[in-house]
Amino acid sequence: MRDFLRTTLYFCINQMNMSQEQSHQAAKTDFGRNWVSSSRFLFHVQLFAFAAFVLGGCYGLYSMRYPGKPKVEVPESTLYTPKYK
């Protein structure tokens, strides 16, 4: 009988320690409970989103850039030094 009580007590104590350890590990890795790691994660998400928007905007401006000077025929009478007939 003593062995049964001793093993039962030992089992209960181990279960309590394991459940406390599991709850501590869950609280350590939980996003909602640990505000330090969650704020660090949100900071990195914001940084990545900002960089993605800036690079996307730069690429959009680069892809729609002005292609260059077109070849336009200008009448000779409107030049800086006009040429008349």
Long-range contacts (C-beta under 8 A, 24 or more apart in sequence): none
